[in-house]
Amino acid sequence: MIRSTSEMAQEKREHMRGGDGTVTLTPALQPGDYAANLRLFSRITLPQGASIGYHIHEGEEELFYFLSGTAEFNDNGVARMVSAGDATVTGSGQGHAVRNIGNEPVEILAVIAML
């Protein structure tokens, strides 16, 4: 199966998880397209100043791979700067948040795997 960019519908989320601004999700694949136990396989775009608020994952883990931009990543209460090429894992029972602190959009490949 191949899904082209033109076939991927964008979804705008205002104040995602209590964050600032409007975040765009572009699911690359949808549940049912694959056999893996995934809840999400998506590009996430945070424009300048936008964020995803702090939240905790239960029974799943979220993987981020930063494609572009500079962000502050809150990893269980510890803030670190991340940029293109960096990756994060938020396991079950752990929390995270991400905020665009740069002048260009932050692009993230996000995968949520159910445990």
VMD Tcl script that draws the C-alpha trace (Angstrom):
set ca {
  {0.00 0.00 0.00}
  {1.13 3.53 -0.78}
  {-0.58 6.69 0.41}
  {0.46 9.91 -1.30}
  {0.62 13.24 0.48}
  {-2.43 14.45 -1.46}
  {-4.48 11.64 0.15}
  {-3.63 12.64 3.71}
  {-6.29 14.75 5.40}
  {-5.13 17.41 7.86}
  {-6.78 17.93 11.22}
  {-6.44 21.21 13.14}
  {-6.54 21.03 16.95}
  {-6.78 24.21 18.99}
  {-5.18 24.14 22.43}
  {-4.18 20.48 22.05}
  {-4.01 18.85 25.47}
  {-4.33 22.34 27.00}
  {-1.47 23.77 24.96}
  {-1.23 27.09 23.10}
  {-2.28 27.87 19.55}
  {-3.39 25.51 16.80}
  {-1.53 22.29 16.01}
  {-1.96 20.41 12.72}
  {-2.02 16.62 12.59}
  {-1.54 14.90 9.24}
  {-2.09 11.15 9.73}
  {0.14 9.33 7.24}
  {-1.76 6.10 7.79}
  {-5.02 5.28 9.53}
  {-5.81 2.38 11.88}
  {-6.91 -0.42 9.59}
  {-4.18 0.39 7.07}
  {-1.73 -1.76 9.07}
  {-1.75 -4.76 11.41}
  {0.44 -3.19 14.14}
  {-1.23 -2.13 17.38}
  {-0.85 1.62 16.77}
  {-3.22 4.41 17.78}
  {-1.40 7.11 15.80}
  {1.09 7.43 12.94}
  {1.11 11.11 12.05}
  {3.09 14.22 11.22}
  {2.44 16.93 13.82}
  {3.12 20.57 12.94}
  {3.47 23.22 15.63}
  {3.67 26.77 14.27}
  {5.73 29.39 16.09}
  {4.57 29.67 19.72}
  {2.24 26.64 19.59}
  {2.42 23.76 22.05}
  {0.92 20.45 23.10}
  {0.13 20.59 26.81}
  {1.49 18.22 29.43}
  {-0.30 14.88 29.52}
  {0.34 11.34 30.73}
  {0.14 8.17 28.62}
  {-1.38 5.01 30.13}
  {-1.20 1.63 28.42}
  {0.66 3.07 25.45}
  {3.92 4.76 24.53}
  {4.50 7.72 22.24}
  {7.55 8.08 20.03}
  {8.55 11.45 18.55}
  {11.12 12.01 15.80}
  {11.76 15.72 15.23}
  {11.95 16.52 11.52}
  {12.45 20.30 11.71}
  {12.45 23.26 14.06}
  {13.48 23.82 17.67}
  {11.28 22.90 20.62}
  {11.26 22.64 24.38}
  {10.33 19.08 25.35}
  {9.02 18.45 28.87}
  {9.99 14.88 29.77}
  {8.26 14.03 33.07}
  {8.86 17.54 34.42}
  {12.37 17.95 33.02}
  {12.59 20.49 30.17}
  {15.17 20.08 27.41}
  {15.69 21.70 24.04}
  {15.24 19.37 21.06}
  {15.71 19.95 17.34}
  {15.69 18.17 13.98}
  {17.12 14.66 14.25}
  {16.30 14.21 17.95}
  {13.93 11.49 19.16}
  {11.95 10.97 22.36}
  {10.04 8.10 23.99}
  {7.25 8.64 26.51}
  {6.35 5.31 28.10}
  {3.21 4.17 29.86}
  {2.71 6.08 33.11}
  {4.98 8.89 31.91}
  {4.11 12.42 30.81}
  {5.32 14.95 28.30}
  {4.65 18.27 26.58}
  {6.24 20.07 23.65}
  {6.45 23.77 22.76}
  {7.79 25.44 19.62}
  {10.38 27.94 20.85}
  {11.88 28.79 17.47}
  {10.98 30.99 14.51}
  {10.05 28.15 12.13}
  {7.42 25.39 12.41}
  {8.30 22.29 14.39}
  {7.56 19.11 12.43}
  {7.32 15.82 14.33}
  {6.73 12.26 13.19}
  {4.62 10.82 16.01}
  {3.74 7.19 16.68}
  {1.55 5.98 19.54}
  {1.85 2.24 20.13}
  {-0.63 0.42 22.35}
  {0.97 -1.96 24.90}
}
mol new
graphics top color blue
foreach p $ca { graphics top sphere $p radius 0.5 }
foreach p [lrange $ca 0 end-1] q [lrange $ca 1 end] { graphics top cylinder $p $q radius 0.2 }
display resetview
